[in-house]
Every structure is written in structure tokens, then in C-alpha cells.
Amino acid sequence: MATHLKAGDLAPEFSAVSTDGKIINLADYRGKKLVMYFYPMDDTPGCTKQACSLRDANAEIAARGAAILGVSAQGEESHQRFTEKFSLNFPLLADTDLAIAKAYGVAGSGVGGLLRMLAKFSERVTFIIDETGKVADVISDPSCPDHGAEVLSLL
């Protein structure tokens, strides 16, 4: 497993296209908390459960001052289909070259990481970034169906 960011680390800046075609940057979230979750692939069983759990918890997450961003290697069109199919209420970022995953240390290492990078999958890891841009918490092995509750317990 790759060594990903840990609590206290400064979250790396990024710039990527979101579901609606807008460019999103980490700086857009300064002053509020950000739940940034990396997942392997749109519209797969585990990733769907995870996204829907966050969708269902989004109002309460927002009430606690946080926004949600999903990040995977699929492109904007795939993210749009996934969002529409499951009525996702937060943006997904297209990390097609895994640049964000690499910066956050979730592209993988070793043989498994190499295979993941060739297949364009990131690890499933969630970072909770505080208002100043530092990693406050990391969920390294999230429970897909209960991920919204896991996030809420840390906000």
C-alpha cells in the first residue's frame, strides 16, 4: 500500500474538471471543511454504495460545514452518467492521469500499485481537509455502505 497523506499534512493543491465541466481547485474550499474521497471506478457495486451513502448524508455533512468531492480516474462523461443514475448531490472530479491520486499518495505502490495505475484505479481512501487546507483525518479503509456515518463521526 502506498504511503498516503496523514493527519496534519498540508493537502496538495489540485485543479480538475468536475461533473458539470467546471474547473475545481482545492483553494475553492478554503474556509470550509472538505471531504475528499478517492474511489476506484464509477458505477461499480462498492463505489456506488459509497457514493450513495455520502449522497444520503450530504445535508448533515453540509450542516457541519463541509463539502464533498469524489475523485476517480474516469472522465467527465462517465462521472455525469454516474451522477445522473444515482442522483449524486456533490461533484466528481475527473483525475484521468491520476495526478491528484499520486499527489495524495493513493495511486498505489509496488506491483499492486503499478497494476492499479495501468488500469487507472486509485485506492479507496477518504481525506477530511480542514478550513486551512490541512488533512484533519484519514479514513484508509472506508466501509462503503456506511461511509456517510463514518465521515459524520469525524466532523
C-alpha positions as CSV (number, residue, x, y, z in Angstrom):
1,M,0.0,0.0,0.0
2,A,1.2,3.5,-0.8
3,T,2.1,5.9,1.9
4,H,-0.7,8.4,1.6
5,L,-1.1,11.7,3.4
6,K,-1.8,11.6,7.1
7,A,-3.4,13.9,9.6
8,G,-1.5,17.2,9.9
9,D,-0.1,17.1,6.4
10,L,-0.9,20.0,4.0
11,A,-3.3,18.9,1.4
12,P,-1.7,19.3,-2.1
13,E,-3.3,21.8,-4.4
14,F,-5.2,20.4,-7.4
15,S,-7.1,21.5,-10.4
16,A,-9.5,19.2,-12.2
17,V,-12.7,19.1,-14.3
18,S,-15.9,18.3,-12.3
19,T,-19.1,16.6,-13.3
20,D,-20.6,19.8,-14.6
21,G,-17.5,20.8,-16.7
22,K,-16.2,23.4,-14.2
23,I,-12.6,23.5,-13.1
24,I,-12.4,22.9,-9.3
25,N,-9.3,23.7,-7.2
26,L,-8.5,23.0,-3.6
27,A,-8.4,26.8,-3.0
28,D,-12.2,26.9,-3.8
29,Y,-12.7,25.2,-0.4
30,R,-10.6,27.4,1.8
31,G,-12.6,28.4,4.9
32,K,-14.7,25.3,5.0
33,K,-14.1,21.6,5.5
34,L,-13.7,19.3,2.6
35,V,-14.5,15.5,2.5
36,M,-12.3,14.4,-0.5
37,Y,-12.8,10.7,-1.2
38,F,-10.9,8.7,-3.8
39,Y,-12.7,5.7,-5.3
40,P,-11.7,3.1,-7.9
41,M,-14.4,3.3,-10.6
42,D,-17.8,4.8,-11.4
43,D,-20.9,2.6,-11.2
44,T,-19.4,-0.5,-9.6
45,P,-21.0,-2.1,-6.6
46,G,-18.7,-0.8,-3.8
47,C,-18.2,2.6,-5.3
48,T,-22.0,3.0,-5.8
49,K,-22.7,2.1,-2.2
50,Q,-20.1,4.5,-1.0
51,A,-21.3,7.4,-3.2
52,C,-24.9,6.8,-2.3
53,S,-24.0,6.7,1.4
54,L,-22.3,10.1,1.1
55,R,-25.2,11.4,-1.0
56,D,-27.7,10.4,1.7
57,A,-25.5,12.1,4.4
58,N,-24.7,15.2,2.4
59,A,-27.2,17.5,4.0
60,E,-25.9,16.7,7.5
61,I,-22.3,16.9,6.3
62,A,-23.1,20.4,4.8
63,A,-24.8,21.4,8.1
64,R,-21.4,20.6,9.8
65,G,-19.6,23.0,7.4
66,A,-18.2,20.5,5.0
67,A,-18.4,19.9,1.2
68,I,-17.9,16.5,-0.6
69,L,-15.7,15.8,-3.6
70,G,-15.4,12.4,-5.2
71,V,-12.2,11.7,-7.2
72,S,-11.6,8.9,-9.7
73,A,-9.8,8.3,-13.0
74,Q,-12.9,8.2,-15.2
75,G,-13.6,11.1,-17.4
76,E,-16.3,13.8,-17.2
77,E,-18.9,11.8,-19.3
78,S,-18.6,8.8,-17.1
79,H,-19.0,10.9,-14.0
80,Q,-22.1,12.6,-15.5
81,R,-23.7,9.2,-16.1
82,F,-22.9,8.0,-12.6
83,T,-24.2,11.2,-11.1
84,E,-27.4,11.2,-13.0
85,K,-28.1,7.4,-12.5
86,F,-27.7,7.7,-8.7
87,S,-28.8,11.4,-8.2
88,L,-25.4,12.3,-6.6
89,N,-25.6,15.7,-5.0
90,F,-21.8,16.6,-5.0
91,P,-19.2,17.0,-7.7
92,L,-17.0,14.2,-9.0
93,L,-13.5,15.1,-10.3
94,A,-12.0,13.6,-13.4
95,D,-8.5,12.5,-12.4
96,T,-7.8,10.8,-15.8
97,D,-4.0,10.9,-15.4
98,L,-4.1,10.1,-11.7
99,A,-2.2,13.3,-10.9
100,I,-4.4,14.0,-7.9
101,A,-4.2,10.4,-6.7
102,K,-0.4,10.5,-7.0
103,A,-0.2,13.8,-5.1
104,Y,-2.3,12.4,-2.3
105,G,-0.4,9.1,-2.3
106,V,-3.4,6.9,-3.3
107,A,-2.3,5.8,-6.7
108,G,-0.6,2.8,-5.1
109,S,2.9,1.4,-4.9
110,G,4.6,-1.9,-5.6
111,V,3.2,-4.4,-8.0
112,G,-0.4,-3.8,-6.9
113,G,0.1,-0.1,-7.3
114,L,1.6,-0.5,-10.8
115,L,-1.3,-2.6,-11.9
116,R,-3.8,-0.1,-10.4
117,M,-2.1,2.8,-12.2
118,L,-2.1,0.8,-15.5
119,A,-5.8,0.1,-15.0
120,K,-6.3,3.7,-13.9
121,F,-7.7,2.9,-10.4
122,S,-6.9,4.7,-7.2
123,E,-7.1,3.3,-3.8
124,R,-10.3,3.8,-1.8
125,V,-9.2,6.5,0.8
126,T,-11.0,9.5,2.2
127,F,-9.4,12.7,3.4
128,I,-11.1,15.2,5.6
129,I,-9.4,18.5,5.0
130,D,-9.8,21.4,7.4
131,E,-10.6,25.0,6.7
132,T,-6.9,25.9,6.4
133,G,-6.1,23.2,3.9
134,K,-4.6,20.6,6.3
135,V,-5.6,17.0,6.5
136,A,-7.6,16.6,9.7
137,D,-8.5,12.9,9.4
138,V,-8.0,10.0,7.0
139,I,-10.2,7.0,6.5
140,S,-7.9,4.4,4.9
141,D,-10.4,1.5,4.6
142,P,-13.9,3.0,4.4
143,S,-17.0,0.9,4.8
144,C,-18.8,1.6,1.6
145,P,-22.4,1.3,2.7
146,D,-21.7,3.2,6.0
147,H,-19.3,5.8,4.7
148,G,-21.6,8.8,5.3
149,A,-21.8,7.8,9.0
150,E,-18.0,7.3,9.2
151,V,-17.5,10.8,7.8
152,L,-20.1,12.4,10.1
153,S,-18.4,10.8,13.2
154,L,-15.2,12.8,12.3
155,L,-16.8,16.2,11.6
